[in-house]
Amino acid sequence: MSNNPNDPFDGNPNSPNQMGSGPMAGGPPPKKSKSKMFWLLGCLGGMGVLGLICCGGTYATMQFGMGMLATQVQTQIENNPVIVEEIGDIESFSMSFSAALENAQTQDPGGAPELPFEIVGSKGSGTVFIEQGAGGGENVVIRSARLVTSDGKSIPLEVEAIDEPSLEFNPDMFDAGDTLEPSGLEPSGLEPSSDP
């Protein structure tokens, strides 16, 4: 038997009509799957959204905390005679993050840190620098404060005297409680033994 070179069912790879041989014999090549690209873009997009949520949440929490701190400081200094005379009625009072960084760079290394607050009022504007005291729990305790007006004049603010907690150890500050006398009871489940 002879092999017919034009038989499509023949296993001869040299036949010209063999299906699958040649560049266009079997039709167009199969389409490549784009699912890998969609997965990659989906993961990158998800990571981007997650990063924005984390950064946005951190920023919002920081702004909320600084706003609460500014509100507490404002209520403590708004009736100060120097503030009333130089600033007037307070229209805006907020913690200045950029001034805090600048103040931290120019401050003495051994000095207590001062927190700057931008203040704007009906008569003028300036920056209030406060030094926090220890203690106070949820409230801000101001150890010292000063106002720097927009023309550069620095005026100390009088604040209420605070009782700072002492760091001295006093053994009497702890309650020893009632002393317990042994009552002769044995631990439960054990009988007193009479054997020596």
C-alpha positions in Angstrom: 0.0 0.0 0.0 1.1 3.3 -0.9 0.7 6.4 1.1 -1.4 9.1 -0.5 0.2 12.5 0.2 -3.1 14.3 0.0 -5.0 12.1 2.5 -6.0 14.3 5.5 -6.4 11.2 7.8 -3.0 9.9 7.0 -0.3 10.2 9.7 2.3 11.5 7.3 3.6 14.8 8.6 4.9 15.7 5.2 1.5 15.8 3.6 0.5 19.4 2.5 -3.1 19.1 3.8 -2.3 17.8 7.3 -4.4 19.6 9.9 -2.4 21.4 12.4 0.7 21.7 10.2 1.9 25.1 9.0 1.2 28.5 10.4 -2.4 28.9 9.4 -3.6 25.4 8.9 -5.6 25.0 12.1 -7.1 28.5 12.2 -6.2 31.3 14.5 -4.2 30.6 17.6 -6.2 30.2 20.8 -6.9 33.5 22.7 -4.7 34.1 25.7 -6.6 34.4 29.0 -6.8 37.9 30.4 -7.8 36.7 33.8 -4.2 37.0 35.1 -4.2 40.7 34.2 -7.6 41.3 35.9 -6.3 39.5 39.0 -3.2 41.6 39.0 -5.0 44.9 38.5 -7.6 43.9 41.1 -5.0 43.1 43.7 -3.1 46.4 43.0 -6.4 48.3 43.2 -7.4 46.6 46.4 -4.0 47.4 48.0 -4.3 51.0 46.9 -7.7 51.4 48.4 -6.6 49.7 51.6 -3.6 52.1 51.8 -5.8 55.1 51.3 -8.2 53.9 54.0 -5.3 53.3 56.5 -3.6 56.7 55.7 -6.9 58.5 55.8 -7.9 56.9 59.0 -4.6 57.8 60.6 -4.9 61.4 59.5 -8.5 61.7 60.7 -7.6 60.2 64.1 -4.7 62.6 64.4 -6.9 65.6 63.5 -9.6 64.5 65.9 -7.1 64.2 68.8 -5.5 67.6 68.0 -8.9 69.1 67.8 -9.9 67.8 71.2 -6.6 69.0 72.7 -7.1 72.5 71.1 -10.7 72.7 72.5 -9.5 71.9 76.1 -6.7 74.5 75.9 -9.0 77.1 74.4 -11.5 76.7 77.3 -8.7 77.2 79.8 -7.2 80.3 78.3 -10.1 82.1 76.6 -10.9 84.3 79.6 -7.2 85.2 80.3 -6.8 89.0 80.5 -3.9 89.0 78.0 -5.9 86.9 75.5 -8.9 89.2 75.8 -6.8 92.4 75.4 -4.5 91.2 72.6 -6.7 88.8 70.7 -10.3 89.6 71.7 -13.1 87.1 71.1 -11.5 83.9 69.8 -12.7 83.0 66.3 -10.3 80.2 65.5 -8.0 78.1 67.7 -6.2 75.1 66.4 -3.0 73.2 67.0 -0.3 74.0 64.4 1.5 70.9 63.3 4.1 72.8 61.2 4.8 75.2 64.0 5.2 72.2 66.4 7.9 70.7 64.1 9.6 74.1 63.7 9.5 74.7 67.5 10.9 71.2 68.2 13.9 71.9 65.9 14.8 75.3 67.6 14.0 74.3 71.2 16.7 73.5 73.8 17.3 69.7 74.1 16.9 69.8 77.8 13.9 72.0 77.9 10.3 71.0 78.2 8.4 70.7 74.9 5.9 73.4 74.1 2.8 72.8 72.0 1.9 75.7 69.6 -1.7 76.7 68.9 -2.7 79.2 66.2 -5.2 81.7 67.5 -7.2 84.2 65.6 -9.6 86.7 67.3 -11.5 89.9 66.7 -8.6 92.1 67.7 -5.6 90.2 66.4 -3.9 86.9 65.9 -0.9 85.0 67.1 0.4 81.7 68.5 -0.1 80.3 72.0 2.7 78.1 73.3 1.8 75.9 76.2 3.9 73.5 78.4 1.9 70.6 79.6 2.1 69.5 83.2 1.9 65.9 84.5 -1.3 64.4 85.6 -4.8 65.7 84.9 -6.3 62.4 83.6 -8.5 63.3 80.6 -8.0 67.1 81.0 -5.0 69.1 79.8 -3.0 70.5 82.6 -1.1 73.7 81.6 2.1 74.3 83.5 3.0 77.5 81.6 1.8 79.4 78.6 2.8 82.4 76.5 1.3 84.3 73.6 3.4 85.4 70.6 1.4 88.0 68.7 1.6 88.4 65.0 4.0 91.4 65.4 6.4 89.1 67.4 5.7 90.3 70.9 5.9 87.4 73.5 3.6 87.8 76.5 3.5 85.2 79.3 0.0 84.0 80.3 -1.0 83.5 83.9 -2.4 80.0 84.4 -3.8 78.4 87.5 -1.3 76.8 89.8 -1.3 73.0 89.5 -0.2 70.4 92.0 2.2 68.2 90.2 2.5 64.7 91.5 5.5 64.1 93.6 8.0 61.4 92.5 9.1 60.7 96.1 8.3 57.3 97.5 6.3 57.3 100.7 5.7 53.8 102.1 2.7 55.1 104.1 0.8 55.8 100.9 0.0 52.1 100.5 -2.7 50.5 102.6 -1.4 47.3 104.2 -5.0 46.1 104.7 -6.1 43.9 107.6 -3.6 41.3 108.7 -4.9 37.7 108.5 -4.3 35.3 111.3 -4.0 31.6 110.6 -7.1 29.9 111.7 -5.7 26.4 111.9 -7.6 25.2 108.8 -6.0 22.6 106.6 -6.2 22.8 102.8 -9.5 21.3 101.6 -9.5 17.6 101.0 -6.6 16.9 103.3 -7.1 15.4 106.8 -4.7 16.4 109.5 -2.3 13.5 109.9 -1.4 12.2 113.3 1.8 10.4 112.0 5.1 12.1 112.8 
